[in-house]
Every structure is written in C-alpha cells, then in structure tokens.
C-alpha cells in the first residue's frame, strides 16, 4: 500500500508518503526544495554521484512512520542541506522548517 497525506509545519504544507514493501516501509516527507527520509536514503550517493544536483535531503534511521520521522534526529544530511543549516542531530520537523523557510 501507498499512503500519502499532508503534514503542516508552521502552517505550511509538506507531503508525507509511506510505502509498504515486503519486510520494510519507506517513509518520506517532502517540501518543494527538499525532503527527509527513512534509513533507505543513500546520502553518500547524493553527495557524490549526484552532487551536481544539489539535493537537499536528510536521513533518519529506525523510523517506521511519519510521526517518528518528524521527531527523530537526522543521522546524516546532504552537503546541500548542511549549507542551508540542516545538521546531523536536527529533528525531522526542524529540518523541514528550515527547508520551508528557504522556499
């Protein structure tokens, strides 16, 4: 199953997506300029092979749903996210607020 729902951060909309796959679930929340995601996100790939795209993203591990992703500290972030002020340890909600402020 795929679940899509709006999530509001400081009154601004984001899009939360949960995808049930065999033995795992992908969880992400996106803004117009970036996103946060569960542990399936490959930050190293985004920072190396896709560096020229300047992808703003953060990864939280051990999350199983949207609420957990919002409250979890980010385990890693892309270089583009770091340049925006999003750091390792920033919660998902804080990271989305920073992204929304830069839209």
N, C-alpha and C positions, 0 to 999 in steps of 0.2 A: 504494500500500500504506500501511497504518497500522500502526505498531509501538508497543506500549505495554509498559513494563517498570518494575518498582520500582527506585528508587535510594535508597540509605540514606546519610543524613548524620548522623554521630554516633549511629548506631544507630537513627535514626528514619526511617520510610519517607516517600518522596516518589514522585510518579508522573511518569515521563518518557514523552513522546509525540513521535513523529516521523511526519510525514505527507508522503508523496511526492506532489507535484503536478507538472504539466508545467513543466519547466525550473526547478523550485525545490523546496525541502524546508522545511517548518515544523518547528521544534524547540522544545519547551517542557518545563519541569519545574515541577510544582505541589506546593504544600503545602495544608493546609486553609484557610490565610488569604491566600495569595498565590502568585505564580508569576514565573518568569523565562522569557524567550522570545528567539528569534532576531530579526533586524532587521525582520521583518514587523510587529512590535508598534508601534502608534502611541501613544507616550507622551503626546504633546500632546493627542490626543483624550481619553485617560483623565484628564488633568489639567484639561481644560476642559469639554467637553460631558458627561462622565461623572463630574465631580469629586464630586458628591453621593454617589456610591457608595463613595468612599474605597478605591479599588482599590490593593492592594499589588502592584507589579509592577516588573520591571526588564528592560532590553533590552540584548542583546549583539549586535554586528554581526559578520558574517563567519564565523559558526559553521555547521557542516554536520551536527553530530551531538551526542548527549547529552554525551559526554566533553568536546568542545570548549566546549559551553555551560557546563559546570561550571567549567572552568579560565579562561574568558575574563573580562576585566574588563567590567563593565557600562558601556555608553556613555551610558545615561540611565536614570532611575528616576522613578516617580510621586511626587507630593508625599506621599502616604500612606506609601510606602516610606521616603522621606527622614525622615519624622517618627519612623520606627521605628529609624533609624540606618543604613539602607542608603544608600550614596552612590555616585556615579559613580566608577568605578575599583574598587569592591568586586568580587571574583570571584563568579561564579555560585554556587559552593559556599558561600562566606561569606554571601552574601545568603540562601540557603536556610536556613543555620544560624540566622541572625537570625530569620527567619520562624518556624522551628520552636520557637525559644526563647520566642516570643510566643504560641504556641498555647495 
